[in-house]
Amino acid sequence: MSKVLLIEDDITMINLLSTLLKMEGFDIAKVAGESSIEAYLQTVRREKPDVVLMDVHLHQANGYDLLRAMRKDKDLHSVRVVMSSGMDVRREAMLAGANDFILKPYMPDDLIKLIRKTIEAR
């Protein structure tokens, strides 16, 4: 079973995504409102996900900064990351090191296909 780590600051979105991904057979780990980039990095290290679904805009951190920190970390640089946002910032996400990007709102089937494609691309 593939593990997806949700890094999202909207608790409603976390609950919806958790339900959807569990129904699709994924193991889910959730992160909301960590206090710093380092706290997020520690969570990624601890959870060892197959893919991270990360919002660009987080309350306590910037998704781009977190992704750049992951790419510089010897233990986390190869973790697959799909970034999401309500604004079309695909270019910025890819330049920061994302494996892919999905624009909100998205159809559940599109998200599932993208996550599976990202995991298979390992």
C-alpha atoms as one frame of an Amber mdcrd trajectory, in Angstrom:
protein
   0.000   0.000   0.000   1.426   3.368  -1.027   1.665   6.112   1.583   0.573
   9.671   0.840   1.567  12.479   3.189  -0.830  15.434   3.106   0.769  18.786
   3.883  -2.190  21.131   3.935  -3.371  23.847   6.328  -7.105  23.546   5.594
  -8.581  20.919   7.939 -11.666  20.463   5.733  -9.431  19.746   2.750  -7.386
  17.298   4.822 -10.527  15.425   5.846 -11.875  15.285   2.286  -8.557  14.178
   0.816  -8.034  11.602   3.559 -11.418  10.039   2.883 -10.897  10.011  -0.875
  -7.397   8.577  -0.733  -8.317   5.905   1.833 -11.222   4.829  -0.410  -8.681
   4.471  -3.224  -6.466   2.212  -1.109  -3.757   4.621  -0.001  -2.244   4.790
   3.476  -2.564   8.400   4.676  -0.402  10.537   6.927  -1.553  14.097   7.665
   0.240  17.277   8.571  -1.442  20.559   9.366  -0.004  23.679  10.895   3.535
  22.681  11.768   5.405  25.555  13.366   8.428  25.649  11.055  10.076  24.278
   7.934  12.209  22.028  10.146   9.087  20.610  11.840   7.648  19.745   8.415
  10.949  18.150   7.387  10.992  16.034  10.556   7.482  14.813   9.751   8.452
  13.840   6.212  11.483  11.974   7.592   9.347  10.159  10.168   6.500   9.215
   7.796   8.651   8.151   4.802   5.857   8.714   2.257   5.793   7.446  -1.312
   4.444  10.849  -2.327   3.713  14.171  -0.628   0.639  16.160  -1.665   1.574
  19.686  -0.570  -0.333  22.941  -0.699   1.693  25.921  -1.870   0.230  28.223
   0.798   0.658  27.041   4.381  -0.091  29.085   7.504   3.269  28.637   9.190
   5.464  28.086   6.130   5.739  28.575   2.422   5.348  25.411   0.342   8.076
  26.500  -2.075  10.539  27.023   0.787   9.622  23.646   2.257  10.076  21.932
  -1.100  13.450  23.626  -1.676  14.559  22.497   1.798  13.481  18.932   0.976
  15.456  18.986  -2.276  18.601  20.140  -0.405  18.236  17.466   2.321  20.246
  14.308   1.590  17.552  12.085   3.121  14.554  13.789   1.486  15.785  15.026
  -1.889  14.195  12.133  -3.794  10.768  12.191  -2.104   8.092  12.606  -4.782
   6.065  15.827  -4.350   2.843  16.977  -5.997   2.062  20.606  -5.208  -1.406
  22.135  -5.356  -2.852  25.620  -5.283  -5.952  27.563  -6.198  -3.751  29.737
  -8.411  -2.012  28.430 -11.508   1.543  28.417 -10.218   2.663  25.252 -12.032
   5.811  26.928 -13.361   6.896  28.165  -9.926   6.150  24.772  -8.335   8.170
  22.915 -10.946  11.075  25.376 -10.630  11.050  24.816  -6.857  11.448  21.072
  -7.467   7.933  19.604  -7.571   7.434  16.385  -9.495   4.033  17.648 -10.602
   1.335  20.234  -9.895  -2.464  20.163  -9.737  -4.713  23.230  -9.838  -7.544
  23.470  -7.287 -10.374  22.745  -7.591  -9.659  19.423  -9.214 -11.710  16.351
  -9.941 -11.020  13.446  -7.559 -10.225  11.100 -10.452  -7.632  13.543 -11.797
  -5.909  13.685  -8.407  -5.854   9.904  -8.020  -4.414   9.435 -11.525  -1.737
  12.055 -10.860  -0.724  10.529  -7.515  -0.503   7.051  -9.032   1.504   8.367
 -11.990   3.873  10.204  -9.634   4.424   7.113  -7.464   4.994   4.897 -10.520
   7.586   7.346 -11.887  10.025   6.441  -9.072
